[in-house]
Amino acid sequence: FDQWSELMRIQVNDTLLFKNKKGSDVVLEVNKDDYDKCNIDNPIKKMDDENSVYDFDRLGSFCFVSGNKDKCKEGQKFVIVVAAEVRLSPSVSKEDKEEHHTFLTRQQSKEDKKSTILS
C-alpha cells in the first residue's frame, strides 16, 4: 500500500473512498507513532462503513492502518502526504490574454473534489 500512496498526488479537499466488507474490514487513521507500531487502540478516526469517505481538509501527513493488527503488521498500512496546491500560470502579456483564452491553472474547490477509491 505504501508504494501506491507514494504515487498519489493528494491535495486539500481531495477525498479517499474506502470500500470495506461490512463487519470484517476496518480502516483506522492513527498518529505516526501508532502507525509505526501498528497500535490500533487509539485511532483518530475509525472507518468501518461499506463506503467510508475520508476528506483531506489540511496539509500534512495522514497515517492509515488496517483495524486488524496482524494485517497491519503484514503491511496493510499507508501514509498519504497532502501537498500544497499546485497552480500553474503562464507568463503572458495582457494582449496575449485577450487573444488566447486557454490558461493552465488548477483550482480545487469542494464542488470540484478529486476522489480515489480503495477496495
C-alpha positions as CSV (number, residue, x, y, z in Angstrom):
1,F,0.0,0.0,0.0
2,D,2.8,2.4,0.8
3,Q,4.2,2.2,-2.8
4,W,0.7,3.1,-4.1
5,S,0.3,6.0,-1.8
6,E,3.7,7.4,-2.8
7,L,2.5,7.7,-6.4
8,M,-0.7,9.6,-5.4
9,R,-0.8,13.4,-5.6
10,I,-3.4,14.3,-2.9
11,Q,-4.3,17.9,-2.3
12,V,-6.5,19.7,0.3
13,N,-10.2,18.9,-0.4
14,D,-9.5,15.6,-2.2
15,T,-11.3,12.6,-0.8
16,L,-10.5,8.9,-0.4
17,L,-13.2,6.3,-0.5
18,F,-12.6,3.1,1.4
19,K,-14.8,0.2,0.2
20,N,-14.9,-2.1,3.2
21,K,-16.5,-5.5,3.6
22,K,-19.2,-4.9,6.2
23,G,-18.3,-6.4,9.6
24,S,-14.8,-7.6,8.6
25,D,-12.8,-4.7,7.3
26,V,-11.9,-1.5,9.2
27,V,-9.6,1.3,8.3
28,L,-8.1,3.4,11.1
29,E,-6.5,6.8,10.9
30,V,-3.7,6.9,13.5
31,N,-0.8,9.1,14.6
32,K,2.7,8.4,13.2
33,D,3.9,6.5,16.4
34,D,0.8,4.2,16.3
35,Y,1.4,3.7,12.6
36,D,5.0,2.6,13.1
37,K,4.0,0.2,15.9
38,C,0.7,-1.0,14.3
39,N,-1.1,0.2,17.5
40,I,-4.8,0.1,16.8
41,D,-6.0,1.0,20.3
42,N,-6.1,4.8,19.9
43,P,-7.4,5.7,16.4
44,I,-8.0,9.3,15.4
45,K,-10.8,8.1,13.2
46,K,-12.4,4.7,12.6
47,M,-13.9,3.9,9.1
48,D,-16.0,0.7,9.1
49,D,-18.8,1.5,6.8
50,E,-19.0,-0.2,3.4
51,N,-18.3,3.2,1.8
52,S,-16.2,5.3,4.2
53,V,-15.2,8.6,2.8
54,Y,-12.1,10.5,4.2
55,D,-11.8,14.2,3.4
56,F,-8.4,15.7,3.4
57,D,-9.0,19.1,4.9
58,R,-5.5,20.3,5.6
59,L,-1.9,19.9,4.6
60,G,0.2,17.3,6.2
61,S,0.7,13.5,6.7
62,F,-2.2,11.1,7.3
63,C,-1.5,7.6,8.5
64,F,-3.9,4.7,7.9
65,V,-3.8,1.1,9.1
66,S,-5.9,-1.9,9.0
67,G,-8.1,-2.4,12.0
68,N,-6.7,-5.9,12.2
69,K,-3.3,-5.7,14.0
70,D,-2.0,-8.8,12.2
71,K,-2.9,-7.4,8.8
72,C,-1.2,-4.1,9.7
73,K,2.0,-5.9,10.7
74,E,1.8,-7.7,7.3
75,G,1.9,-4.3,5.6
76,Q,-1.8,-3.2,5.2
77,K,-1.0,0.4,6.1
78,F,0.0,3.5,4.3
79,V,0.7,7.2,4.7
80,I,-0.8,9.9,2.5
81,V,1.0,13.3,2.3
82,V,-1.2,16.2,1.3
83,A,0.9,18.7,-0.5
84,A,0.3,22.4,-1.2
85,E,-2.0,23.1,-4.2
86,V,-0.1,23.5,-7.5
87,R,-1.1,26.5,-9.5
88,L,0.4,26.9,-13.0
89,S,0.0,30.2,-14.7
90,P,1.8,31.1,-17.9
91,S,3.7,34.3,-18.4
92,V,1.7,36.1,-21.0
93,S,1.1,39.8,-21.8
94,K,-2.3,41.4,-21.5
95,E,-2.6,41.4,-25.3
96,D,-1.9,37.6,-25.3
97,K,-4.6,37.0,-22.7
98,E,-7.2,38.8,-24.9
99,E,-6.2,36.6,-27.9
100,H,-5.8,33.3,-26.1
101,H,-8.4,32.1,-23.6
102,T,-6.7,28.9,-22.5
103,F,-4.7,29.0,-19.3
104,L,-3.1,26.2,-17.3
105,T,-4.5,26.6,-13.8
106,R,-5.6,24.0,-11.2
107,Q,-8.1,25.2,-8.7
108,Q,-9.7,22.9,-6.3
109,S,-13.0,23.5,-4.6
110,K,-15.3,21.4,-2.5
111,E,-17.5,21.1,-5.6
112,D,-14.5,20.0,-7.7
113,K,-13.1,17.3,-5.5
114,K,-10.8,14.6,-6.7
115,S,-11.7,11.2,-5.3
116,T,-9.7,8.0,-5.1
117,I,-11.3,4.6,-4.3
118,L,-9.7,1.9,-2.4
119,S,-11.2,-1.6,-2.1
